[in-house]
Amino acid sequence: MSSLTRASLVSGAFVKLADALVGEYDVLDVLHTLVEQAVQLLDATAAGLLLADPDGHLQVLASTSEESQLVEILQSQAGVGPCVDAFRTGHVITMSDIEVEGAQYPAFTRAALSQGFRSVHAIPMRVRPQTIGALNLFRAQRGRLTEEDAAIGQALADVATISILQERTVREKTVVNEQLQRALNSRILIEQAKGVIAQQTGLDMNEAFNRLRAYARSHSEAMHITAENVINNQVAV
């Protein structure tokens, strides 16, 4: 890939994300677009985003694959892992070789290796002075991200933060917590709807999500609305 092509892809991705943030937007759709762009732009196999709920517990909000989501759920439930540390410290956590460096996270290491991941780059999502979550970049090969990829990853994490917390609400912690809780509640509905679609159609969970997302887009409605309608058997997607 030439540098010009790479630069065009990066600029195109950020233009796409910026366009999605104008006016009314579905934050979960934006975040799924963001993690998908992370995999396309960076030397990553999968990407996922964890968000802290009002009690400070991390929850999976978006991921590019069921494999990465399983690893992230394990981290959030166990309360340990590189993404958890990125959230708690506010610093980037990199494991260039999970098998060698993962002794401090035995459960995470077993889960990551079992899903084919060999390295991980975890980026905190910061809103001064607090950290609200983290972006995980999983890789099937060992080694660190290049400085350029790490910088793009940080920029993507920043866009994720902006998409969740608009400037006018950051000053009000109560409003911020309400926004975060709404996003997390929407994610629960979407996970339930994915299960319904998978059971009804025989699709895997990734394809079930794609079908849910496509239906919501084609009908110009938020994914959590479509998800609730699927759960209540009001629509078939």
C-alpha positions in Angstrom: 0.0 0.0 0.0 1.5 3.3 -1.0 1.7 6.2 1.4 -0.7 8.2 -0.8 -3.2 5.4 -0.7 -2.8 5.1 3.1 -3.2 8.8 3.6 -6.3 8.8 1.4 -7.8 5.9 3.4 -7.1 7.7 6.7 -8.5 11.0 5.6 -11.5 9.3 4.1 -12.2 7.4 7.3 -12.1 10.6 9.4 -14.3 12.5 6.9 -16.8 9.6 7.1 -16.8 9.7 10.9 -17.0 13.5 11.0 -20.0 13.5 8.7 -21.7 10.9 10.9 -21.4 13.3 13.9 -23.2 16.2 12.3 -26.8 16.7 13.6 -28.7 13.8 15.0 -26.8 10.5 15.0 -27.0 7.0 16.4 -24.0 6.8 18.7 -23.8 3.0 18.6 -23.7 3.0 14.8 -21.0 5.6 14.9 -18.9 3.6 17.4 -19.3 0.4 15.3 -18.2 2.3 12.2 -15.2 3.5 14.2 -14.0 0.1 15.3 -14.5 -1.2 11.8 -12.4 1.6 10.5 -9.7 0.8 13.1 -9.3 -2.7 11.7 -9.3 -1.4 8.1 -6.8 1.4 8.7 -4.5 -0.2 11.3 -2.4 -3.3 11.6 -5.1 -4.9 13.7 -7.2 -8.1 13.4 -10.1 -7.0 15.6 -11.1 -3.9 17.6 -13.4 -3.3 20.5 -14.6 -0.5 22.7 -15.3 -0.7 26.5 -17.2 2.1 28.2 -17.5 2.7 32.0 -21.0 2.7 33.5 -21.8 5.3 36.2 -20.5 2.9 38.8 -17.1 2.7 37.0 -17.6 -0.9 35.7 -16.5 -1.4 32.1 -19.0 -2.7 29.6 -18.6 -3.8 26.0 -20.1 -1.2 23.7 -18.8 -2.1 20.3 -16.6 -4.7 18.7 -15.7 -6.0 15.2 -16.1 -9.7 16.1 -17.6 -12.1 18.5 -14.1 -13.3 19.3 -12.8 -9.9 20.5 -16.1 -9.3 22.3 -15.7 -12.5 24.3 -12.2 -11.4 25.4 -13.4 -7.9 26.3 -16.4 -9.3 28.3 -14.0 -11.5 30.3 -11.8 -8.4 31.1 -14.8 -6.4 32.2 -16.2 -9.2 34.4 -12.9 -10.1 35.9 -11.8 -6.5 36.4 -8.3 -7.2 35.1 -6.6 -6.9 31.7 -4.8 -4.4 29.5 -7.9 -2.5 28.6 -8.9 -2.3 32.3 -5.5 -0.9 33.1 -5.7 1.6 30.3 -9.0 2.8 31.7 -7.7 2.9 35.3 -4.4 4.6 34.6 -5.3 6.8 31.6 -2.2 5.5 29.8 -1.8 3.3 26.7 -1.1 -0.3 27.5 0.7 -2.4 24.9 1.4 -6.1 25.0 3.6 -7.0 22.1 3.5 -10.7 22.9 0.6 -11.8 25.1 1.9 -15.3 25.6 5.2 -13.9 27.1 4.0 -10.8 28.8 0.6 -12.0 30.0 1.5 -13.5 33.4 -0.2 -10.6 35.3 -3.5 -11.3 33.4 -3.8 -15.1 33.3 -7.5 -15.3 32.5 -7.2 -12.6 29.8 -4.1 -14.3 28.3 -5.8 -17.7 28.1 -8.9 -16.2 26.5 -6.9 -14.0 24.0 -4.7 -16.8 22.9 -7.6 -19.2 22.5 -9.2 -16.7 20.1 -6.0 -16.4 18.0 -4.8 -13.0 19.3 -1.1 -12.6 20.0 -0.8 -8.9 20.8 -3.0 -6.0 22.0 -2.9 -2.2 22.1 -5.3 -0.6 24.6 -6.0 3.1 24.3 -7.8 5.1 27.1 -10.7 7.3 26.1 -10.1 10.5 28.1 -12.3 13.5 29.0 -10.3 15.7 31.3 -10.0 14.9 34.1 -11.7 11.6 33.8 -11.3 8.4 31.7 -14.6 7.0 30.4 -13.4 3.8 28.6 -10.8 2.3 26.3 -10.3 1.2 22.8 -8.8 -2.3 22.3 -6.8 -3.2 19.1 -6.2 -7.0 18.9 -3.6 -8.5 16.5 -3.1 -12.0 15.3 0.6 -11.4 15.1 3.2 -10.5 17.7 4.8 -7.1 17.9 3.9 -3.5 18.6 1.9 -1.1 16.4 4.0 1.4 14.5 4.1 4.9 15.9 1.9 6.1 13.0 -0.7 3.4 13.7 -0.6 4.1 17.4 -1.2 7.8 16.7 -4.2 7.0 14.4 -5.5 4.6 17.0 -5.4 7.4 19.6 -7.2 9.7 17.2 -9.9 7.1 16.7 -10.3 6.8 20.5 -10.7 10.6 20.7 -13.4 10.5 18.0 -15.2 7.8 20.0 -15.0 10.0 23.1 -16.4 13.0 21.2 -19.2 10.9 19.8 -20.4 9.9 23.3 -19.9 13.2 25.1 -20.7 16.4 23.4 -18.9 19.5 24.6 -22.0 21.2 26.1 -22.7 18.2 28.4 -19.2 17.4 29.6 -19.5 20.1 32.4 -22.5 18.3 33.9 -21.6 15.0 35.5 -25.2 14.0 36.0 -26.0 14.5 32.3 -22.8 12.7 31.3 -23.8 9.7 33.4 -27.3 9.6 31.9 -25.8 9.6 28.4 -23.5 6.8 29.3 -26.3 4.8 30.9 -28.5 5.2 27.8 -25.8 4.0 25.5 -25.2 1.0 27.7 -28.9 0.2 27.9 -29.1 0.4 24.1 -26.3 -2.1 23.8 -28.1 -4.6 26.0 -31.2 -4.4 23.7 -29.0 -4.9 20.7 -27.3 -8.0 22.2 -30.7 -9.5 23.0 -32.0 -8.7 19.5 -28.9 -10.3 17.9 -29.8 -13.5 19.8 -33.4 -13.4 18.6 -32.3 -12.9 15.0 -29.7 -15.7 15.2 -32.2 -18.1 16.7 -34.9 -17.3 14.1 -32.6 -17.3 11.0 -29.7 -19.6 11.9 -27.2 -16.8 11.2 -24.1 -16.3 13.4 -24.0 -13.4 15.8 -21.9 -11.2 13.5 -24.3 -11.6 10.6 -27.3 -11.1 12.9 -25.8 -7.8 14.0 -25.2 -6.8 10.4 -28.8 -7.6 9.5 -30.1 -5.6 12.5 -27.9 -2.6 11.6 -28.9 -2.7 7.9 -32.6 -2.7 8.8 -32.2 0.2 11.2 -30.3 2.2 8.5 -32.8 1.4 5.8 -35.7 2.5 8.0 -33.9 5.6 9.3 -34.2 4.6 13.0 -31.8 4.1 15.8 -30.5 0.6 16.3 -31.9 0.3 19.8 -35.4 1.1 18.5 -35.1 -1.7 15.9 -33.7 -4.0 18.5 -36.6 -3.4 20.9 -39.1 -4.1 18.0 -37.3 -7.3 17.2 -37.4 -8.5 20.8 -41.1 -7.6 21.0 -41.8 -9.5 17.7 -43.0 -6.3 16.1 -40.7 -6.6 13.1 -38.7 -9.4 11.4 -35.4 -8.4 10.0 
